[in-house]
Amino acid sequence: MSEFYKVSSNPHIRSPVTTNSLMAAVVLALLPATGFGIYHFGQKALLLILASVAATVLTEFFCGQIRKKQTVTDLSAVVTGLLLALNLPVSLPWWAAVLGGAFAILAVKMPFGGLGQNFMNPALAARCFLLISFPALMTDFTYGSGADAFTGATPLAALKAGEKTDVLSMITGFEAGTIGETSLIALVIGAGFLILLGVIDLRIPGSYLVSFSLFVTLFSGAGRSLSDLSAQLAGGGLMMGAFFMATDYVTRPITIKGQYVYGIVLGILTGVFRIFGPGAEGVSYAIVIGNLLVPLIEKATLPKAFGTGGGVRET
């Protein structure tokens, strides 16, 4: 056979980074928030986490069996289940976590081709699905049992109602909220781990938090203090969303300018939902809407091609 018909692969530079290693890094980064959530909320938090992760892993396994292509070993289903669980109140029944985990894989991830093809973050899409389907269950932040049971509003709900909040307790995490969102310290430790490994950078989280802070400062009304802004930053799912979900490789823009624009859009949307919306949160809906806007953001921020071409030069 002629040498002209022998085709070899390009000398690509191979990276040691794999999907498995990235997902494993995210799981490790979420362990501080997971561990604190179990410590703070008790055994039921662990059971809810296990139910959510089991639902996502088993659902993806069965989908792989049907597609004749197994992808459950890449750990992405574990990350989806863990993120979903950390965004759930500990009082939620286990079957709701299972339903949410199955929805994340069946409705958001696998129909579009699996990892790398989903158009929005599966964990957040599942949380929004549960919020719409079971609003009373998803906003019940009762934890403990018997005489030790505690029922109270989240710090953001109290802040929206005009009440004072204890920012220090929000930083340490001994407050009402979802399993993984209460401890700012635990989330920052995990985020710092991902930044040091180079898994994420500060483009999206930085622009998200700065734009949100400016929006809240401008539109939250007169009399707002630095403590109120600190409470807005430390409370709810803002830090988890900014560092662990808005930075998702699949659903974020690929362009550098687009990532800054994306972060600004998320900050403004979160501010709109928190300040002008009926609820005290807004991170989940902001990121899901931002995911839908990514194709437009990428189209507007794609760099122009270098040089011109297509014409024939006359001589």
N, C-alpha and C positions, 0 to 999 in steps of 0.2 A: 504494500500500500504506500502511496506517495506520502512524503513527509508533510505535505500541505494539508492532509486530512487528519493529522494527529492533533487533537485539541487538548490542552492541559489547563488546569485551573490557574487563576492569577495568584501571584505571591502575596496573598492577603496577610496582614498582621493579625495574629490570633491573640485574643484577650483571655486572661484566666477568669474573667467575670462571666458567670453563667446565670441563667434564670434561677436555678436552684440556690446559688450563693446569694443573689440579691434578695430572694424571698426569705432565706434563712436569716439574713441580716435584719430584715424588717421584723421578723418574729422575735429575734433577740432584743431589738430596740423597743419592742412593745412589752417585754417582760417586766420592767419596773412598774409601768402603769397597771399591768395585769396582776402582778403580785400585790400591789397596794390595794387594788380593787377587791381582791379576795380577802385581804387582811381587814379592810374597812367594812365591807358589806357581809362577810361571812361565807359559809359553805354554799349558800344558794348561788352566790356569784360564780363560784367554781363550776357548779352544775350547769348554770346557764351558758358559760363559756364552752364547756364540753359539748353541750347539746348543739350549739351554733356551729362549732367546728366540725362535729360529726355530720351534721346535716349538709354542709357545703362539700366536705370530702366525699361522702357517700353519693351525693347527687352527681358530682362530677365523675365519680367512678362509673356509675351506671350509664351516664351519658357517653363516656369513653367506650364502654362495652357496646353500646348501640352504634357508635360511629366507627368502631373497629380501630380506634386510635386513642390510646390511653395517655392522659396528660396529668393525672392526679399526682404523679411523683414530683412535679415541678414546684410543689408547696404553695402555689398561688391560691388554691382553694383553702388552705390553712390560714393564709393571711386574710382572705375575705371573711372567713368565719370568725376569726379573732377580732378583726376590726368591727364587724357587725356586733359581736357580743359586747365589746367595750363601749358601744354606743347605745346600749339598752339599759333601762332601769332594772335593778335587781328584783323588783317585785313582779316583773313580767313572767307569765307562765312559760314553762319550758317548751310547750308546743308552739307558742308564737315565735320563739327563737328558731325552732326547727323550720317553721313555715317561712320565716324570713331568709334563712340560709338556703332553702330550696329555691325560693324566688330569685335570689341573687344569681344562682347558677343557671337555672332553667329559663328565666325570662330576660336576663341582662347579659350574661357571659356567653353561654354555649350557642344560642341561636345565631350569633353573629360570627362564629368561628373560633370561639375560645379566647384564651389569653392573647392579647395583642390586637384583637379585633373589636372588643366591647367598646361601645360609644360613650358609656358613663361608668363611674365607679360602682361596681356591683354591691359593695357593702352599704354605701350611702343610698343607692337606689332601693335596696331592701329596707333600710331604715325609714325612708320616705314612704314606702309601701305600707309598712306597719303603722306609721303615724297616721296615715289616711284611713287605714282599715280599722285600727283599734286605738283611737285617740285617747280614750280614758285610761287604757292599760299603759300606753307609752308615756303618759304624763303623771303616773302614780309613782312617787319617789319614796314610798314607805319601805323601810328596811328594818331588819331585826324581827323578833317574834315575842309574843307574850308581853310581859311587863316591860321588856327592853325594846319593844317596837318603837320606831321613831317615824313620825310623819311631819313633813315640813316642806315649805317651798324651797326651790333651788335659790342660790344667791342671786341669779339673774332675775328670777321672778320677783324676789323681794326688792331688788333694785328698781325694777320697772314699776312696782307698786309704790315707790317713793320711800321705801324703808332703808335703813342703814345696813351695810354688809360688813362682815369681818374679812378684810382682804387677806390677813395672815392665815386664817383657817382655810381660805380658798387656795392659797399657795401650798399649804401642807396637805390639804385634801380631805379634812374631816368635815365634810359638808354633804348635803343631799345632792344627788345628780346621777348620771349614768355610771356604769361600773368603772370605766376607764378615764373619765374626763375630769374627775375632781382634783387630782393632785398635779399641780403645775410642776412641782419639782420632779416627779416621776416622768412626766412627758418631756421636760427639757433634757433630762438625762438621756432618754431614748433618742431624742432628736439630735443631741450632740454626738451620740454614737454614730448615727447615720452620716452626719456631716464629716466627722473625722475619717470615716471609711470612704468618703467620696460618693456615697450612694445618692445623696441629695445635696443641693446647694441652697443658698439663701435668696436666689432670685424670686421665686414664687412666694415662699413664706415671708420674706422681708417686705416685698411690695404689698402683699396681702395685709400684714399687720400695720404697716405705715399708713396705707390708704384707709383702712378701717379706723385707726386712731384719729386721723384727720377728719373723717366723716362724723364720727361720734362727737368730737370736739366742736365741730361747726353746727351740728343739727340736733344735739341732744337737749337743747334748751338752756336757759339761763340758770345759773346757780350750780352747775355741775363742777365738781372738784376733781383734783388729781386722783383721789381715792376712788371716785366713781369710774374714771377711765381705767384705773388699775383693775378694778373689779370686772369691767367689761373684757379686758384682755385675759385675765386669769380665769374667768368663769366660763361655764358651758364648754362646748366642743371646739372653741376657736383654735387653741393650740394643737389639739389632735388633728383637726381638719387642715390647718396650715402646714404642718410638718409631715403628716402621715398619709393624707388623702389627696390634698391638692397637688402634691408632688408626684402622684402616680404616673409612671412613665407612659402608660397607654393613653390616658385621658387628658394629659396636659399638652400644650402646644410644643412643637419641636423646635421652633425658632426662638432665639434668645430674646428678641424684642417682644415676641408673642408671649413669652413667659412673664415678662414684666406687665404687659397689658392684662394678661389673664389674672395675675395677682391683684391688680388694681380693681378689675371688675369684681372679683370675689370680695374684696374689702368693701366696696360700695354696696353690693347686694346684701352682704351680711349686715351692714349698717342700716340699710333700708328696712330689712326684716326685723331687726332688733328695736329700732327706734320708732318706726311708723307702723309696724305690723302688730297684730293682736297678741302674738306670743313673745316670749323673752329670748328665744333662740333664733336660728336662721342659718347656721353654718351648713347643714345638710342640703337644704334647698338651694343655697347660694352656689355650692360646689356642683350640684347636679345641673343647675341652669348653666353654670360656667362650662361644664363639660359639653353641653349642647352648642355652645358658642365657639368652641375651639376651632372647628373648620373655618369659620369666618375670620377668626383672629389670625390663624395661620395664613389664610389667603391675603390678608391685609399686610402681613409682616414678612412675607417671603422676600429674601434679598433679590435684587435685580441681577439678571445674568450679566457676566462680564463681557463687554464687547458687543458687536453686532454681527449678524450673519444672515444668510438666506438670499442675498443679492448676488448678481453676477457682475463682476467688474469688467467694464469695457476697456479695450485697449485701442 
